[in-house]
Amino acid sequence: MNTFLAAFVIILLAVTAMAIGVIFGRSAIKGSCGGLNQVGLSGSCGGA
């Protein structure tokens, strides 16, 4: 039971932190198009 409560509190804190980020208008996490292009793999950004 203690493990469940600890996990619940950790998840609750993570969700709260993400909600605070949205409330304050921080931009969302964005992917990088340069990673796959640097190694020669084609990606969704029009790779090699």
KABEL-V407976 format. One record per residue. N is the residue number from 1. RES is the residue in one small letter. SS is DSSP state (a for helix, b for strand, c for the rest). Layout:
n = (N/N)
res = (RES/RES)
ss = (SS/SS)
This chain:
n = (1/2/3/4/5/6/7/8/9/10/11/12/13/14/15/16/17/18/19/20/21/22/23/24/25/26/27/28/29/30/31/32/33/34/35/36/37/38/39/40/41/42/43/44/45/46/47/48)
res = (m/n/t/f/l/a/a/f/v/i/i/l/l/a/v/t/a/m/a/i/g/v/i/f/g/r/s/a/i/k/g/s/c/g/g/l/n/q/v/g/l/s/g/s/c/g/g/a)
ss = (c/a/a/a/a/a/a/a/a/a/a/a/a/a/a/a/a/a/a/a/a/a/a/c/c/c/c/c/c/c/c/c/c/a/a/a/a/a/c/c/c/c/c/c/c/c/c/c)
